[in-house]
Amino acid sequence: MYKHIAIEGNIGSGKTTLATMLSEVFSVPCILENFEKNPFLVKYYDDFEKYALHVELFFLTIRLKQLNHFFSETDLQGKTFFSDFIFEKTKIFAHTHLKDESLQLFEAIFSELDEKYFLPDLVLYLHRPVFELKSNIEKRGRAMENDIPNAYLKNLELSYRRAFENENRFPVIWLNCSDIYFQPNDIIFGKIKDLLNQKWENGLNEFNLI
């Protein structure tokens, strides 16, 4: 099985749920994103354009610190581990929401980091239609997310798709999982576990769970 398996997806796709579930089933470590530590996030959802750079730069520092701590403090010798984000996520979001001088500044900072150290060995991207994402967002009840526009979620999906279509450093499985909710030990979960033991080509691969 791959060593670092990252679960990615749009907001409300279920990536944290699946990453946690897989780590518990395999009894291996899992690193979960500390998004709640970003003090600009609430302001960002009120004014996307004004606070986009603040949010992405702060996320960059959070993820860098979190990954450095995890790799330095966790014994990963010969172990698989899961995460519910990839370091490259910050760049994907930046290219979705920043422009002009703000994007240039972000790129200048990001280019100085050795992100190769944090590259996953396999990414599972959970693809759901926007109406399902919105339903999941409403169910989990985070007030700051309640008014996320459909267009925001669609643009983010397109950004992930473009990034992964041009990816050649690791394999990405684009999992079409509309109307699927993960339960340990059911048939769907068994299919996902089987995917982790297969050899995948670098770049974008697609798989339908049903």
KAGIVEN-V179884 format. One line per field, one symbol per residue. ss: DSSP state (~ for helix, > for strand, _ for the rest). psi: psi as a letter, one per 30 degrees, with the letter a starting at -180 (. if undefined). burial: 1 if it has 9 or more other ideal C-beta (glycine too) atoms within 8 Angstrom, else 0. A space follows every 50 residues. Layout:
ss: ???
psi: ???
burial: ???
This chain:
ss: ___>>>>>>_____~~~~~~~~~~~~___>>___~~~___~~~~~~_~~~ ~~~~~~~~~~~~~~~~~~~~~~~_______>>>_____~~~~~~~~~__~ ~~~~~~~~~~____~~~~___>>>>>>__~~~~~~~~~~~__~~~____~ ~~~~~~~~~~~~~~~_____>>>>>>__________~~~~~~~~~~____ __>>>>>>__
psi: lldjjkjlllkgfgeeeeeeeeeeefhllkkkkhfffjffeeeeffieee geeeeeeeeeeeeeeeeeeefffkjgjgkklllgllefeeeeeefefllb eeeeeeeeeeffkifefgklfkkjkjkkleeeeeeeeeefhjeffegkle eeeeeeeeeeeeeffgkgflkkjjjjhkgkkkkkgleeeeeeeeefglkk kkakkkkkf.
burial: 00111111111111110111111010011111100001011011100100 11111111110111011001100001001111111111111111110100 01101110110000100011011111110101111110000000100100 01111110111011001001111111100001000001111110110000 0010101010
